[in-house]
Amino acid sequence: MYDFMLQNTDPAKVMFQLDLYWCVVGGKDPVDYFKKYPGRFELWHIKDKEEIGASGMMDFKSIWAARDISGMKYGIVEVEKYNFDQFTSCQKSLEFLNEADYVIMPL
């Protein structure tokens, strides 16, 4: 579905938000989309199966390495499945992002 929308919209007028977790769950690699459609993904929906970084199923390092080509301007962080109360889960996700040496947010 993303391919159809990306191919049939004007990059100068339409940007996209990619849900990184559901892209991976759907059997796709977010980095492949970034390379195929550079600059189109200004928003990232950053999440994991559990608190960010907890499941081990997300290759955040390679995703962040492709940040510039994706066009990322903002990240929206969400916890898909809470293992703790919502505040603790969000704190753990934030700590993961702040401590990962490869996570660089745009200015």
Contacts in CASP RR format, 6 or more apart in sequence:
PFRMAT RR
TARGET T0000
AUTHOR 0000-0000-0000
METHOD contacts of the structure
MODEL  1
MYDFMLQNTDPAKVMFQLDLYWCVVGGKDPVDYFKKYPGRFELWHIKDKE
EIGASGMMDFKSIWAARDISGMKYGIVEVEKYNFDQFTSCQKSLEFLNEA
DYVIMPL
2 16 0 8 1.000
2 18 0 8 1.000
2 33 0 8 1.000
5 16 0 8 1.000
6 16 0 8 1.000
6 33 0 8 1.000
6 36 0 8 1.000
6 37 0 8 1.000
6 40 0 8 1.000
11 37 0 8 1.000
11 39 0 8 1.000
11 40 0 8 1.000
14 40 0 8 1.000
15 39 0 8 1.000
15 40 0 8 1.000
15 41 0 8 1.000
15 42 0 8 1.000
15 43 0 8 1.000
16 40 0 8 1.000
16 41 0 8 1.000
16 42 0 8 1.000
16 43 0 8 1.000
17 41 0 8 1.000
17 42 0 8 1.000
17 43 0 8 1.000
17 44 0 8 1.000
17 45 0 8 1.000
17 76 0 8 1.000
18 30 0 8 1.000
18 33 0 8 1.000
18 41 0 8 1.000
18 43 0 8 1.000
18 44 0 8 1.000
18 45 0 8 1.000
18 70 0 8 1.000
19 45 0 8 1.000
19 47 0 8 1.000
20 30 0 8 1.000
20 44 0 8 1.000
20 45 0 8 1.000
20 46 0 8 1.000
20 47 0 8 1.000
20 58 0 8 1.000
20 63 0 8 1.000
21 45 0 8 1.000
21 47 0 8 1.000
21 48 0 8 1.000
21 49 0 8 1.000
21 58 0 8 1.000
21 80 0 8 1.000
22 45 0 8 1.000
23 29 0 8 1.000
23 30 0 8 1.000
23 33 0 8 1.000
24 30 0 8 1.000
24 57 0 8 1.000
24 58 0 8 1.000
30 41 0 8 1.000
30 63 0 8 1.000
30 66 0 8 1.000
30 70 0 8 1.000
31 62 0 8 1.000
31 63 0 8 1.000
31 65 0 8 1.000
31 66 0 8 1.000
33 41 0 8 1.000
33 70 0 8 1.000
34 41 0 8 1.000
34 66 0 8 1.000
34 69 0 8 1.000
34 70 0 8 1.000
34 71 0 8 1.000
35 66 0 8 1.000
35 69 0 8 1.000
38 69 0 8 1.000
38 70 0 8 1.000
38 71 0 8 1.000
39 69 0 8 1.000
39 70 0 8 1.000
39 71 0 8 1.000
40 70 0 8 1.000
40 71 0 8 1.000
41 70 0 8 1.000
41 71 0 8 1.000
41 72 0 8 1.000
42 71 0 8 1.000
42 72 0 8 1.000
42 73 0 8 1.000
42 74 0 8 1.000
43 72 0 8 1.000
43 73 0 8 1.000
43 74 0 8 1.000
43 75 0 8 1.000
43 76 0 8 1.000
44 70 0 8 1.000
44 72 0 8 1.000
44 74 0 8 1.000
44 75 0 8 1.000
44 76 0 8 1.000
45 75 0 8 1.000
45 76 0 8 1.000
45 78 0 8 1.000
46 52 0 8 1.000
46 75 0 8 1.000
46 76 0 8 1.000
46 77 0 8 1.000
46 78 0 8 1.000
46 97 0 8 1.000
47 77 0 8 1.000
47 78 0 8 1.000
47 79 0 8 1.000
47 80 0 8 1.000
48 54 0 8 1.000
48 55 0 8 1.000
48 56 0 8 1.000
48 57 0 8 1.000
48 58 0 8 1.000
48 79 0 8 1.000
48 80 0 8 1.000
48 93 0 8 1.000
49 55 0 8 1.000
49 57 0 8 1.000
49 58 0 8 1.000
49 80 0 8 1.000
49 81 0 8 1.000
50 79 0 8 1.000
50 80 0 8 1.000
50 81 0 8 1.000
50 82 0 8 1.000
50 83 0 8 1.000
50 89 0 8 1.000
51 79 0 8 1.000
51 82 0 8 1.000
51 83 0 8 1.000
51 84 0 8 1.000
51 89 0 8 1.000
51 92 0 8 1.000
51 93 0 8 1.000
51 96 0 8 1.000
52 58 0 8 1.000
52 60 0 8 1.000
52 77 0 8 1.000
52 79 0 8 1.000
52 92 0 8 1.000
52 93 0 8 1.000
52 96 0 8 1.000
52 97 0 8 1.000
53 60 0 8 1.000
53 93 0 8 1.000
53 96 0 8 1.000
54 83 0 8 1.000
54 92 0 8 1.000
54 96 0 8 1.000
60 100 0 8 1.000
60 102 0 8 1.000
60 103 0 8 1.000
61 100 0 8 1.000
61 102 0 8 1.000
64 100 0 8 1.000
64 102 0 8 1.000
64 103 0 8 1.000
64 104 0 8 1.000
65 102 0 8 1.000
67 104 0 8 1.000
67 106 0 8 1.000
72 106 0 8 1.000
73 106 0 8 1.000
74 106 0 8 1.000
75 105 0 8 1.000
77 90 0 8 1.000
77 93 0 8 1.000
77 94 0 8 1.000
77 97 0 8 1.000
79 86 0 8 1.000
79 89 0 8 1.000
79 90 0 8 1.000
79 93 0 8 1.000
82 89 0 8 1.000
83 89 0 8 1.000
84 92 0 8 1.000
97 103 0 8 1.000
END
